[in-house]
Amino acid sequence: MGTGRLLSVTHIEQALERKDGRRHVGILLHPAREEAVDVAVQFVQGMFDHGIECLGLGERITDLRERLPGIEIEQATDEILAAAELLVVFGGDGTILRAAELVVPLGVPLLGVNLGHVGFLAELESHDVDKLVKQVSDRNYFVEERLTLAVDVASHADHPLWSSFAVNEVTLEKAAHEKMLDVLVEIDALPVSRWGCDGMLVSTPTGSTAYAFSLGGPIIWPDVQAFLLVPMAAHALFARPMVVAPDSLVDLTLSKRFTAHATVWCDGRRSIDIEPGARLQVRRGAHNLRVARLQEQPFTSRLVKKFELKIDGFRGSGNP
């Protein structure tokens, strides 16, 4: 995931100033998995032993308090969370995306403990909690800056309807299975193509290993500054994924004729239903996602590990 860079000293100093020198770390747990509570109990106890207070988000904090009656876990508001050094998330990429909604505007780094399957956004597995406690207490971690997307939806009369952001991807998808969409795609106000399709996807490099990958899009290394545009089941000879510059403006317009209603999704979590003639604009987000790393593991190594790619061949067997 790139070489990363050291955690912003300014962010740490501001956090300490706002909390009179006390250190605070936010925590968010998977909403259902019991393992999340078990691992978080170990982490919170370790933070307490190092004099670091934990700020809780979500409904699972009640479970933690019951398991740790002697440790105060403050319920975090946006203002309180802004003072945290980082937010530790116990879950899979879905839980991390939920956490991103809270911290992207605040600039607080995320550190994921994987309880899911692939877990591309997670930094370590649940059995590494002792390592996590030590490195967080020592402030021995790095932060990567990840590009995000800003999303604006307007009606056919250019009346603003909705705004959101995305860490992984924005999708424009047909609402009815029996009908397809007629979508005009423009880049920087210049038309590229008009497709009859099931939908369109605009992805960040972070999201290139998610939905975009399942649609046949290329994997983009996270430190590459670019967007990925992928047509979904387009009826056209030219229907290949396209990589565009990070400062590009992507316009997706639903035709007023020959098209169906559609839904805009951001990270598969936030959505709005739109009618023919509506327009979706996607540009670079004002705030980056900050991902904390305990070690500078190259993205190539992470890719091989997560997808279990076979790298041992005849060259490693001693054959010429």
N, C-alpha and C positions, 0 to 999 in steps of 0.2 A: 504494500500500500504506500509505496514511496518511501523515502528515507525519513519523513517526519521532521519535526523540529521541537525544540524544548518548549515546555509549557510557558506561556506568557507570564513573565515575572510581574507585569503590571496587573494582570488579572488576580494573581495571588495576593499582591499587596493590597489591592482594593478590597478583596474579600476579607482580609485580616483587619483592615481599618474599619469596615462596616460592622464587624463583630467583636471589636475591642480586643483583637489579638487571638481570639479563640478560632480554632480550625473547625470547619464544617464540611461534611460530605453528604450529598443527597443520595437516596436509595429508592429504587422503584422495582417492584416484583411482578413477575408473571401473574395474571389475575386468577389462575386456576391451579397451576402445578405446585404440589406440596414440596417438591424438592427445592423450589425457590425459597421457601421459608427456612428450610433446614440450612441451606448455604448462607442465606442472609443473616441468620442468627450467629453463625461463626464470624462473619465479617463485622457485624455490629459490635460483638463482644471484643474483637480484635481492635477495632477503632477506639472503643471505650478504654481499653487497656493502654492505648497510646495517647489518651487525652484528647481524642478527636470526637466531636459530637456528630450524630447522624440526623439528617432531616428526612422525614418520610413522605412519600407521595403514594397515592392510591389507597384502595380499600384493604390491602393486605397488611398495612401497618398495625392494625388491631391484633392480628395474629402474632406479629413480632413482639408487641408489648406484652402479650400473655406469656410468651416464651422467655422474655427478658424483663421480669418485673422490677429489677433493680437499676435498670438503665432507662433514662429518659430519651424518647424519640419524638422530637417535635414535628408536628404536621406542617409541611412546608407550603407557604403561599409563594406567589411569583416573586414578591419582594424579598422574602427570606431565601428562596432558592437562588436568587441572583448573587447572594453572598457566598455560595458554595464553591469550593475549589473544583469539584467535578460531581457528576451524577453517575452513580454505579447502578447498572441495570442488570437484574437477574432474570434472564429469559432468552428468547430467540430474537431474530431480526424484527419480528412483528412488535415485540415489546420495546425494542430499541427505537423503532419508528414512532411508536406512541410517545416515548420519552422525548424524541426530537421535536415534537410539536411544542413542548414546554421550554426546551433549552436553546433552540436555534436563535430565537429573538434575544435571548439573554447572554449568549456567548459562552455558556458554561459547557465544558467538554463532557462527552459521554464516554463511559467505559463499560463495555458489555461483558457479562459472564454468561457463557453459552449454556442454555438448557434445551436448545432445540436440535435441529438436524444439521443443516449446512452452517448457518451462523456466520456469514461473511462479515457482518459488522461487529461481531463479538471479538473480544481480545483474548480470552482464555476460557478454559473449561472449568466446570464447577469444582473439580477436585483440586484446583490450584488456588484455593481461597487463602491459604497461608502465605503464598507468594504475593497475592494481591494485597493483603494487609500490610506486609512489610514494605512493599514498594510505594503504596499510597502514603503510608506514614512517613516514609523517607522522601516523599515527593520525587520519586525516581520513575518518572514516566514522561513520555513525549506526547505532543498533540499534532495531529494532521488536520489540515484545513480542507474541507470537501465542498465543492461547488453545489449549490442548491438552485431550484427553479422557482420563479415567481409566476403566478398564474392569474390571469384576468379574463373573465367571461362577460361578453356584452350581447345584447339582443340585436336583431336585424336592423334596428333603428339606432344602434350604437349606445343604448342605455346600459350603464354598468349593472350587472346582475350579481356578480360573485367574485371574490378574490381569495386566493389561498397560496400555499407554497408546497413544494415537494422535495424530498430528499432523494428518493429513488426515481420516480417517474410520474408523468401526467399521461392519462389515457383518455381518448375520445372514443367511446364505444357505442355500438348500436343498442337500442333499448329492446327491440323486437328481433327474435331469432330469424323470422321469415323474411325480413327486409334488410337491405344493405344501405350504407351511407354513401352519399355523394359529397366528397370533401375536396375543397380547393386548398392546396398547400402553398404558402408564400414564405419566402425567406427574405428578411429585410425589405419588405414591401414589394418584392418581385415574385411573380408566380413561377412555381417550379413544375407542378403537375396537378391534375384533377383526377381523383381516383374514386371508383366504385369499390367499396371495401367494407370490412367489418369494423374498422376503426383505425386510429392512428395513435402512436405512442411516441412521446418525447422523454428521453431518459438522460440522467446524469451519468458520469463514469461510475459512480457508486452503484447505480441501478442497472448497469450493464450486465451484472451477473444475476439479476433477478428476472422480472417479467420480460425484459427486452431479450435476454438470453434464450428464453423459451420460445420466443418468436423468431429466432434465427439471427438475431443481431450479434455483432462482434463484442468481445470482451475488451473494455477500454481500461487501461491502467488508471487508478484513481487520481494520480497526480497530473494526468493529462487534462488540459483545460479545453473542454469541448462538450457539445450536446450530441445525442444520438436520436435520429428520427427514423422510426420503423413503421411501415404500413402493415396493417393486419389483413391478411387474406385478400389482397388487392387484385382486382380483375384487370391486369395490365401487364405488358411486356416489361416495362420499367417499373419495378416495385421492390427495389433493393433498399436496404438500410443506408442512411446517409449520415455522415458525421459533419457537423457544422461548427463554426467558431463560437467561443463562449459568449461573445457579446452580440450574437445574432438575435434577431427578433423573429420568432416562428409564429405564423398566423395559420390557424386551421378554421376554415369557414364552411359551415353546412349549407349546401345548396337549398334554395327555397323550393326547388322542384326536384322530383325524382329521389327524394330522400326521406328518411324516417326520423323520428325523435331519437335523441341520443343522451348519453350520460357522460359527464366529465368526472374522472376520479383522480385524486391526488394520493399517491402511495397506497391505493386501495383502502383508504381510511375515511377520506372526506369526499363528498360528491355533490353534484347538482345536475338535475335533469334539464335539458335544453331542447328548444324547438328548431325546426328548419329556419335558416337565415342567421342563426346565432354564430358568434365568432369567438374563438378561443385564442388568446395571445399568451405565449410563453417566452420568458426572458430569464436572464441570470438573476438569482435572488440577491437581495441586499445583504443577507447574512449567510455566512458559511456554516456548515455543520462542522463542529470540532470533535474529533474522535481521539480519545486518549489511548496510547499504546504503551505497554510495559517494556517492549523491546522493539528495535528497528528491524522487524522481519520483512524482507522484500515481498512485494505482492506476488511475485512469481512463486515463491515458496508457499505462500498462503493458498494460492490457486491450486497448486499441486495437491496440497493437503486436503482442502475442502472438497475437491472433486475426485479425490483418490486417483489422480492421473498416473498412468504407468510410465515411469521414467527409466526403469532398468531394462536395457536391451542388450544386443550383442556386443556393444562397445564395453559394457560393464562386466561381461562374462569372460573376458580374457581373449575372445576371438579377434582376429584382425579385422 
